[in-house]
Amino acid sequence: MTVTSKLDRLDPRADWVIDRRAMAIILAGATVGAAVAFGASFLLTREYSASVTLLPVKSERPTALSSATGQLGGLASLAGIGIGNDDDRSEAIATLQSRALASAFIEQHKLLPVIFDDKWDAASGRWRTTSPDDTPTLNDGYRRFDQKIRSVTEDRRTGIVTLTITWRDPKLAADWANELAARVNREMRDRAITEARRSLEYLNRELDKTQVVDLRQPIYRLIENRINTVMLANVRDEYAFKIVDRATAPDADDYSRPLHWLFALAGATLGALAGAAWAFRRLMKKLDVH
């Protein structure tokens, strides 16, 4: 006998009974699922988010430098001198998000045992596993740090950059965020000084080889710019980013994960689906469908 014929033979007056039972089962499944998931979420480890608010520092590009780079565009390019602020801003943000910065931070502070504390035996001071495949590496640490711990967002309208660290210890989260902000400024400052000094060496060599006055004047202006860059970098701690608001440790009840309502919603959805499947199965049995 077909399903259609069975359905046709059902008493229409019983439809509302089936619907009510199905809805009751689905509602019960959603309620139980939400309650179980909501309760289970309180057993998870709390994680806290601490953020540093940063504003990229605009490089000072005097008109005289623009004129000099226009006259000696090729020479300025070889000396590593540009005229755009967007490149500096993009470089600063890319450095903040970079693998190199995160890996150096993890390595300096010996964070692998902290990040992978479930695999670390603090009593013996060694990894719980001896298998090279299961022992966390610096690359493993970077991936988890980049995917789970550090996030960088930029507001294109205001130009404000936010560095957020999410971790189990609220104080550590704030300390790491502040340290990374300071580190990127040091990194960009040291890089600018190194590049400026190399540019000075190159420009001085070119100046020695050039006797034409009309060409020496623009080179002097390029040299002056490089000297100013070194001086500015040496006296300005907030070289790439101005720290608008430092990170502070969140309160104990101000955690960002787990999101209990999200767990409840997911549990309710799964419970409702399970209830719907059970109700459908009961209906199929009532119809004697095999």
C-alpha positions as CSV (number, residue, x, y, z in Angstrom):
1,M,0.0,0.0,0.0
2,T,1.4,3.4,-0.9
3,V,2.0,6.3,1.4
4,T,-0.5,8.4,-0.5
5,S,-3.3,5.9,0.0
6,K,-2.5,5.7,3.7
7,L,-2.5,9.5,4.1
8,D,-5.8,9.7,2.2
9,R,-7.4,7.2,4.6
10,L,-6.4,9.2,7.7
11,D,-9.3,10.8,9.5
12,P,-9.0,14.6,8.7
13,R,-10.3,15.3,12.2
14,A,-7.2,13.7,13.6
15,D,-4.8,16.0,11.7
16,W,-4.9,18.6,14.5
17,V,-4.0,15.9,17.0
18,I,-0.9,14.9,14.9
19,D,0.0,18.5,14.5
20,R,-0.3,19.3,18.2
21,R,1.8,16.2,19.1
22,A,4.5,17.0,16.5
23,M,4.7,20.6,17.7
24,A,4.9,19.5,21.3
25,I,7.7,17.1,20.5
26,I,9.6,19.8,18.5
27,L,9.1,22.4,21.3
28,A,10.2,19.9,23.9
29,G,13.3,19.1,21.9
30,A,14.1,22.7,21.5
31,T,13.6,23.4,25.2
32,V,15.7,20.5,26.4
33,G,18.4,21.3,23.8
34,A,18.6,24.9,24.8
35,A,18.7,24.1,28.5
36,V,21.4,21.4,28.1
37,A,23.6,23.6,25.9
38,F,23.1,26.7,28.1
39,G,24.1,24.8,31.2
40,A,27.1,23.1,29.5
41,S,28.4,26.5,28.4
42,F,29.0,27.4,32.0
43,L,31.5,24.5,32.3
44,L,33.7,26.0,29.6
45,T,36.7,28.1,30.4
46,R,36.0,31.8,30.3
47,E,38.0,34.0,27.9
48,Y,38.5,37.7,28.1
49,S,39.2,40.3,25.5
50,A,41.4,43.4,26.0
51,S,41.8,46.0,23.2
52,V,44.3,48.7,22.4
53,T,43.0,51.6,20.3
54,L,45.6,52.9,17.8
55,L,45.7,55.7,15.3
56,P,48.3,55.4,12.5
57,V,50.8,58.3,12.6
58,K,50.9,60.4,9.5
59,S,54.4,60.9,8.1
60,E,55.5,64.4,7.5
61,R,56.3,64.9,3.9
62,P,57.5,68.5,3.3
63,T,56.9,70.2,0.0
64,A,60.6,70.5,-0.6
65,L,60.9,66.8,-0.4
66,S,58.1,66.3,-3.0
67,S,60.0,68.7,-5.3
68,A,63.3,66.8,-4.8
69,T,61.8,63.4,-5.4
70,G,60.1,64.9,-8.5
71,Q,63.5,66.0,-9.9
72,L,65.3,62.9,-8.9
73,G,62.6,60.3,-8.9
74,G,64.8,57.4,-9.8
75,L,67.5,58.3,-7.3
76,A,64.9,58.8,-4.6
77,S,63.4,55.4,-5.3
78,L,66.8,53.7,-5.1
79,A,67.4,55.5,-1.8
80,G,64.1,54.2,-0.5
81,I,62.4,57.5,-0.2
82,G,58.7,57.7,-1.0
83,I,56.1,60.5,-0.9
84,G,52.9,58.7,0.0
85,N,51.4,58.3,3.5
86,D,49.2,55.4,2.5
87,D,52.2,53.1,2.1
88,D,53.4,53.9,5.6
89,R,49.9,53.2,7.0
90,S,49.5,50.0,5.1
91,E,53.0,48.8,6.2
92,A,52.3,49.6,9.8
93,I,49.0,47.6,9.8
94,A,50.6,44.7,7.9
95,T,53.4,44.6,10.5
96,L,50.9,44.5,13.3
97,Q,49.2,41.5,11.7
98,S,52.4,39.9,10.6
99,R,53.7,36.4,11.3
100,A,57.1,37.8,12.1
101,L,55.8,40.1,14.9
102,A,53.7,37.3,16.5
103,S,56.4,34.7,16.2
104,A,59.0,36.9,17.8
105,F,56.5,37.8,20.6
106,I,55.8,34.1,21.3
107,E,59.4,33.2,21.2
108,Q,60.7,36.0,23.4
109,H,58.1,35.4,26.1
110,K,58.2,31.6,25.8
111,L,54.5,31.3,25.2
112,L,54.2,27.9,23.6
113,P,53.7,26.1,26.9
114,V,51.1,28.8,27.8
115,I,49.2,28.6,24.6
116,F,49.4,24.8,24.5
117,D,49.1,24.3,28.3
118,D,47.0,21.1,27.8
119,K,50.1,19.5,26.3
120,W,52.6,20.9,28.8
121,D,53.6,19.3,32.0
122,A,54.5,22.2,34.3
123,A,55.8,19.9,37.1
124,S,58.5,18.3,34.9
125,G,58.9,21.3,32.6
126,R,58.5,19.3,29.4
127,W,55.8,18.3,26.9
128,R,53.6,15.5,27.8
129,T,54.3,13.8,24.4
130,T,57.6,12.7,22.9
131,S,56.3,12.4,19.4
132,P,57.7,15.2,17.1
133,D,54.4,15.2,15.3
134,D,52.4,16.0,18.4
135,T,54.9,18.5,20.0
136,P,53.8,22.1,19.3
137,T,56.1,24.1,17.1
138,L,56.5,27.9,16.7
139,N,54.4,27.6,13.5
140,D,51.7,25.9,15.5
141,G,51.9,28.6,18.1
142,Y,51.6,31.4,15.4
143,R,48.5,29.7,13.8
144,R,46.7,29.5,17.1
145,F,47.7,33.0,18.1
146,D,46.6,34.4,14.8
147,Q,43.3,32.5,14.6
148,K,42.2,32.4,18.3
149,I,44.0,35.1,20.2
150,R,45.0,38.1,18.2
151,S,42.6,40.2,16.0
152,V,43.2,43.5,14.2
153,T,40.4,45.6,12.8
154,E,40.4,48.9,11.0
155,D,37.7,51.5,10.8
156,R,38.1,52.8,7.2
157,R,35.9,55.9,8.1
158,T,37.9,57.1,11.1
159,G,41.2,55.4,10.4
160,I,41.3,53.9,13.9
161,V,42.9,50.5,14.3
162,T,41.9,48.2,17.1
163,L,44.2,45.4,18.4
164,T,42.3,42.8,20.5
165,I,43.8,39.9,22.5
166,T,41.5,37.2,23.8
167,W,42.8,35.0,26.5
168,R,41.8,33.1,29.6
169,D,43.7,35.4,32.0
170,P,42.3,39.0,31.7
171,K,45.5,40.6,33.0
172,L,47.6,38.7,30.5
173,A,45.3,39.6,27.7
174,A,45.8,43.3,28.5
175,D,49.5,42.9,29.0
176,W,49.9,41.1,25.7
177,A,47.9,43.7,23.8
178,N,49.9,46.6,25.2
179,E,53.2,44.8,24.6
180,L,52.3,44.1,20.9
181,A,51.3,47.7,20.4
182,A,54.7,48.9,21.8
183,R,56.5,46.2,19.9
184,V,55.1,47.3,16.5
185,N,56.2,50.8,17.2
186,R,59.7,49.7,18.1
187,E,59.8,47.5,15.0
188,M,58.7,50.3,12.7
189,R,61.0,52.8,14.3
190,D,64.1,50.5,14.1
191,R,63.2,49.7,10.5
192,A,62.9,53.4,9.6
193,I,66.3,54.2,11.2
194,T,68.0,51.4,9.4
195,E,66.5,52.3,6.1
196,A,67.3,56.0,6.5
197,R,70.9,55.3,7.4
198,R,71.3,53.1,4.3
199,S,69.7,55.8,2.2
200,L,72.1,58.4,3.7
201,E,75.1,56.2,2.7
202,Y,73.8,55.9,-0.8
203,L,72.9,59.6,-1.2
204,N,76.3,60.7,0.1
205,R,78.0,58.4,-2.5
206,E,75.9,59.9,-5.2
207,L,76.6,63.4,-4.0
208,D,80.4,62.8,-4.2
209,K,80.0,61.7,-7.8
210,T,77.8,64.6,-8.8
211,Q,79.3,68.0,-9.6
212,V,76.3,69.6,-11.3
213,V,74.8,72.2,-8.9
214,D,71.3,71.8,-10.2
215,L,71.5,68.1,-9.2
216,R,73.3,68.5,-5.9
217,Q,70.6,70.7,-4.4
218,P,67.8,68.1,-4.7
219,I,70.2,65.5,-3.2
220,Y,70.9,67.8,-0.3
221,R,67.2,68.0,0.3
222,L,66.9,64.2,0.2
223,I,69.8,63.9,2.7
224,E,68.1,66.4,4.9
225,N,64.9,64.4,4.9
226,R,66.8,61.2,5.8
227,I,68.5,62.9,8.7
228,N,65.2,64.3,10.0
229,T,63.7,60.8,9.7
230,V,66.5,59.4,12.0
231,M,66.1,62.2,14.5
232,L,62.3,61.9,14.6
233,A,62.5,58.1,15.0
234,N,65.0,58.4,17.9
235,V,62.8,60.8,19.9
236,R,59.3,59.5,19.1
237,D,58.2,56.3,20.9
238,E,54.9,56.1,19.2
239,Y,56.4,56.1,15.7
240,A,53.9,54.1,13.6
241,F,50.8,54.2,15.9
242,K,49.6,56.7,18.4
243,I,48.1,54.8,21.3
244,V,44.8,56.4,21.9
245,D,43.6,54.0,24.6
246,R,45.7,51.4,26.3
247,A,44.3,48.0,27.1
248,T,43.0,47.3,30.6
249,A,42.2,44.0,32.2
250,P,38.5,43.2,32.1
251,D,36.6,42.4,35.2
252,A,36.1,38.8,36.2
253,D,32.5,38.8,35.0
254,D,33.2,40.7,31.8
255,Y,34.2,37.7,29.6
256,S,33.8,37.5,25.9
257,R,33.6,33.8,25.5
258,P,31.7,31.5,25.9
259,L,28.5,33.3,24.6
260,H,25.8,31.5,26.6
261,W,23.0,32.8,24.4
262,L,24.7,31.4,21.3
263,F,25.1,28.0,22.9
264,A,21.4,28.1,23.9
265,L,20.4,29.1,20.4
266,A,22.5,26.3,18.9
267,G,21.1,23.8,21.4
268,A,17.5,24.9,20.7
269,T,18.1,24.5,17.0
270,L,19.6,21.0,17.3
271,G,16.9,20.0,19.8
272,A,14.1,21.2,17.5
273,L,15.6,19.3,14.6
274,A,15.9,16.2,16.7
275,G,12.3,16.6,17.8
276,A,11.1,17.1,14.2
277,A,12.9,13.9,13.1
278,W,11.3,12.0,16.0
279,A,7.9,13.4,15.2
280,F,8.3,12.5,11.5
281,R,9.4,9.0,12.5
282,R,6.4,8.5,14.7
283,L,4.1,9.7,11.8
284,M,5.8,7.2,9.4
285,K,5.2,4.4,11.9
286,K,1.6,5.4,12.3
287,L,1.3,5.2,8.5
288,D,3.1,1.9,8.6
289,V,5.6,3.1,6.1
290,H,8.7,1.0,5.7
